[in-house]
């Protein structure tokens, strides 16, 4: 019996988000046919969305590997955890006041990453195009003759020179056509486009499609500038419409200083309880300035929620030719209220028709089975040097 081909899925994989859902899907899609190892370049715990039903010997992080290789780092990490009374695993604290001046952690990271790349026939690396390790990874894959797929997340504003000047032929996968067309200038790259899905599919598909008597709006995600969070909050602080927000981020304190009785903050939702958020709302608002997806758009479609969005990431292509045509722009401060007015002018029957349309579209284009099949087809073609 021949040994399974080694496949490495890695990148800045943390505990929850679109990248984590995709990582878990890749593991489950490829795990029966290949020996799949997950490697995170950032902080990740066993509670991560990426690690659902993943065997303990099939995942690790660079930090965890460094922690296990050095008694001194392990000891000081445990001390740092105790001193600051943190609950996270000890390997989260390898870069502490005892080790920072003693170790070149960039060099240590490169050693670990290089060792995993050397043993992998197929490398699937997910990160933004400006990712810290991208050039190093491309050079290592060329050195070890590994097949490489870069899954680019986030919006692409410009292409780094090292990518333009590459001779090594590899693959790039994106979630939006917008990013796809920006990258078409790279002659040495095979481009692929596969959209996102949600691991909480069944929860969301089970939600009722009937709207409330009075529509409630919702935002879920990172409370940060690029997400358009405070722009959204400021609009609802004035229009007094009911808004439910879930998540966390650097702008949380700024929000809390506002007197906004109509805005209900429900904290950061656990991934396994995502349907609780969607059950509270009728309309999802995506106010982002930049996105690669976002995953929220796919979740909203599965949940059968109306969507008001900026024309960001993959949202235009996802909603193309649908009745859900509620767009706004931050350049026009009145446009969000105009979109809200359009939604509220819909009859209940019309709302249900649009909700059903979005859920049907999700099942056709973004269901876990559909996306899983696309990944399997792509990876098989790359490993066998076939075009698709």
Secondary structure, DSSP 8 states (H G I E B T S, - for coil): -----EEEEEES--SSSHHHHHHHHHHHHHTTTSEEEEEESS---TT-GGGTT--GGGEEEHHHHHHHH-HHHHHHHHHHHHHHT--S-GGGGSSSTTTTTT--HHHHHHHHHHHHHHT-SEEEEEE-TT-TTHHHHHHHHHHHT-EEEEEE-S------HHHHT--S-EEEEESSHHHHHHGGG-TTEEEEE-----TTHHHHHTS-----SS--EEEEEE-SGGGTHHHHHHHHHHH---EEEEEE-TTHHHHHTS--TTEEE-----GGGHHHHHHT-SEEEE--S--S--HHHHHHHHHT-EEEE-S-TTHHHHSTTSS---B--TTSTTHHHHHHHHHHTS-HHHHHHHHHHHHHHHHHHTSHHHHHHHHHHHHHHHHTT---
